[in-house]
Amino acid sequence: MALQESKVEISAAAADAANDVLLEHAFENWNVLEDVIVQRAWVTGISVDEREANAQWAALAPLLAAAGVVSIGERVERTLADADWRDSYKAHFHAWQFGRLHWVPVWERGTFSLPPGDAVLWLDPGLAFGTGNHETTRLCVERLVGISKTGIRKPETMRVVDAGCGSGILALSAALLGYRDISGFDNDPEAVRVSEENAALNGLDGRVRFSTGDLVTGLASEQADVVLANIQADVLMRFARELVGAVAPGGTLILSGILAPENAQVRAAFAAVALSWPIESRVMGEWSDVQLKRP
């Protein structure tokens, strides 16, 4: 697979601001590279082709400009050979673990030793730029693990919906935790394709149903015991009623993609819709989550 690398030099003093923009707007396949010796910095991204690279840069450039990040020179594009993109992502993606679940890059398949009783989700940045390393994903995963360990209900009896599934990491992690009735949807058909490829990579074909849909059509079917929505704060609040309505009695709604300063606003928006539902939140780095339980 040949991918496209984009590289734009920025002022070294603007590196932190650029990194904040990438995190805030979830540009997971873009990074900031710094050379502290010569005091230079670049914003770099990996795309599947030139068309996607152009579209992503068109969306990212004004956000950087609004944050005071000025480009130095033109955007440079080059096509990466297989070895090039793998080496690029190896520098940014490492195995991580929570509880008995491990998320491991596929190039470590020959050397990774899985502890007895644990489960692993293999991830390949060539198939999906979302690797689970982001705090928003980790917050959701930790909630999923916690629910599976409560003992109140067995995971295999619970229905899970991953709203805005992205690369399918949350839905596939639910399958490894023993949840049985799992579905995920995204309004981007490419995300659905990537999710299905990740399922195949892990031998989970058929265990998780992926489909194209938005937060209206995707949540229109029967209610779920666990609804996950790792999106962004403004979208979550706009569709608060749909998300709350998708939760079955006794079920849990897990929201992420929320910057820490936005958390109080999101909690208030959902508390107004989910009257008397217990609500809690956590912060991880610059990000946070919100969890609501339906009585």
N, C-alpha and C positions, 0 to 999 in steps of 0.2 A: 504494500500500500504506500503510495507516494503522497505525503502531506505537504501543506504550504506553511512556511514560516514567515511571519511578519515581524519586522524589527524597526523601531522608531527610537532615535536617540532623544533624550530629554535632559534637562538640567539636573545635575546630581543633587542639588538642593531640593528638587521637587520629587525625589524618589518616594519619600514617605507619603506624600499627598497622592501620587499615582497609585501606590499600593492600596491606600484607603478607598480610592474609586473602584478598583478591581474587586475588593472585598465587598463593598457596599452594594454593588450592582451585580455581584455573582458572575463575573467574567472568569470562570474557573480554568479556562484554557489559555489565559493570559497571565504573565508574570512580570515582575520588575527585576532586572538584573543590574547589579552595581559593581563597579570596579573602584574600590575605595583608594587604591594606590594612585590611580591617575585621575580620580574624581570625575568619573563618567557614569552615566546610567542609561538604560534602555527599557522600553516597554516592548515585550515580545509576546507573540501569540502563535498557536498552532491551529490550523484549520484544515478541513478535508480537501478544499480546493480554493482556487483564486476567487471564485464567486463568493464563497462563504467568508473568506478573508476580507474582501471588500465590504461586505455587508456588516461584519462585526466591527471593522474599523470605523465605518460610517456611524455606527451607534456609539462607539467608545470615544472617538475623537472629541465630540462636543462636551462630553462629561468630563474629560480631562481638562479641556480648555476652561470650563466653568470652575474647576478646582484650582485654576492657576498654573496648570501643567502645560508648558509650551514645548512644542516639538522643535528639535534642532535638526534641520535637514529633512529630506523626504523619507517616506516609508520605504524600506527595502524588503523585497520579497525574494524568496528562493524556495525551490522544491526540495524536500528532504527525502533522501533514500531511507529505506527501512531502518538501517542501523543508526542513522542520524536522529530520527525522532525518538527511537527507543532510548538512546543515550541522553537526549534532552530531558525526557520525562524521568529517567532514573534519578536525576539530580533533585527532583521535586517530589517524588512519590515513593514512600517507604511503607512497609507493612505496619499495621497498627492493630490493636486488640481492645475489646471490652468484654468482660466476662469470658464466656467460652467461645466467642466469635472472633475470628481473625479476618482481616481484609488485606490481601497479599497480592503484589504485582505478579503477573503471570510469568515473568522472566525468572522469578525465584522458585518456580514449581519444582525444579530438580534439587533444590537445596533446602527448602523450607521443611522443618520438622513439626508436624501438628501434634500437640499433646493429646493423649488419650481422652476421648469424650468431648473434644472440642470440634468446631466446624470452621471451614474456611471458605471465603468467597474470593475467587480469583478475579482480578481486575486487569484489563488491558487498555491503556490509554489510546491504543490504536482503534479501539472500538468505542470508547467513551471517554470524554475528557473529565467527566465527574468521577473522581476516584474515592470519594468518601472521606478524604482528608479534611474537608472543610468543617468548621465548627458547627454549622447549621445541620449538616448530615449527622455528625456525632451526637448532637443533642437528641435528635430523633431516634437514633439507634439505641442510645442509652435508655430512653423511655420504653422502647419496644422490649428490650431485655428485661427491664424492671417489671413490666406487665406480665411477661411470660413466667416470671419467678414468683409472683404473688401467691400462687396456689389456690386462688379463689376460683379460677376456671382454667382448664387445660388449654394451651394454645391451639391444639388440634380441633377444638370446638368453636373457635372464634373466627369471624370474618374480618379481613383486613383490606382497606382500600388505601392506595397510595395516590393521592391527588396531585397531579403535576409530577409524574414519576421521573422525569429527566432521563438518567441512564439506568434506572431500575434498581439502584442499589438498595433502597429501603425495602421495596417489595421482595427482592431476592433474599435480603437479610432475614425478613420475616419467615420466608420458606425454610431457611436453615435453622431458625429457632423453633420450628415445629408447627407454626401456623399453617393451616391447610387450605382455607378458602381465601385466596389472595388475588386481588386484581389491581392493576395500575393503569392510569391513563395520563395523556399529555396532549396539549393542543398542537404540538409539533410532531408530524408524522415521522420525522427523522429521529426524534427522541424515542418513539415507540419502536422503530427498527433497531436502534442501538440497544434498547432494553431487551428485546428478543434475542439479539446476538449475545448479550451478556448472560442471559438465561442458558443459551446453548453452550456457552463456554464453561458453565458450571454444571452442566447436566441437569438443569432444572426446567427443560422444555416441558411445557404442559402443566407445570406446577403453579405457574403464575400466568394470569390472563392479562395481556397488555392490549390497549385499544386507544384510538384517537378520540379525544373529547375535551370539553372545557369544564369549568366548575359548575355549569348548569347541566349540560347533557351527561357529563361523567358521573355526577352524583345523583342522577335521577332514578336509579334503580333502587333495590332494597337497601335498607340501612345496614351499617357495619358496626362491629364491636370495637374496632380500632380504625380511626380515620387519621391519616397522616397528610399534612400539607406543608411541605418545605418550599415555600414560594417567596414572597416578599410582603412586607407589612401592608402596603396600600392595597394590594390585591386581596390579601386575607380579609381586611376590613370591609372591602367592597362586597365580598361574597360571604360575609359572616352568617347570614341566614341559611344559605345553601349548605355551608359546612356544618353548622350546628344541626340542621335538619337531617343530615346524613348519618348521625350517630344513633345507634340503637339504645334502648333503655339499658342502663348499667354500663354503657360503653364509654370510650375515651376518645377525645379529640386532641391530637398533638400538632401544634403549630410551630413552625420555625422559619428561618429566613428573616428574622426580626433583629435589627440593630438594637443594642442594649438601650439607647435613649428612646427608642420607639416603643419599648415594652409596655409602659404604663398606658399608652394610647390604645394599643392592641387589646390589652386586658379589659379596658373600659368598654371598647366597642363590642367585645364578645360577652361581657357580663350583662350588657344591656339587652342582648338577644337570648342568652342562655341563663334566664333568671333562676337563681338558687343553685346553679351548678357550682360545685367546689372548683376553684381555679388556683393554679400555682404557676410559678415560672422560675427559670434558672438563667444564669449568665455564664458564657464561656468565651473568654477573650472579648471581642467587640460585639459578639452576637448573643442572642437569647432565644428562649422558647417560651411557649405558653401551653399549659395542659389543662383541659377541662374534663370533668367527669359527669356524665349524665346520671342523675339519680334513678 
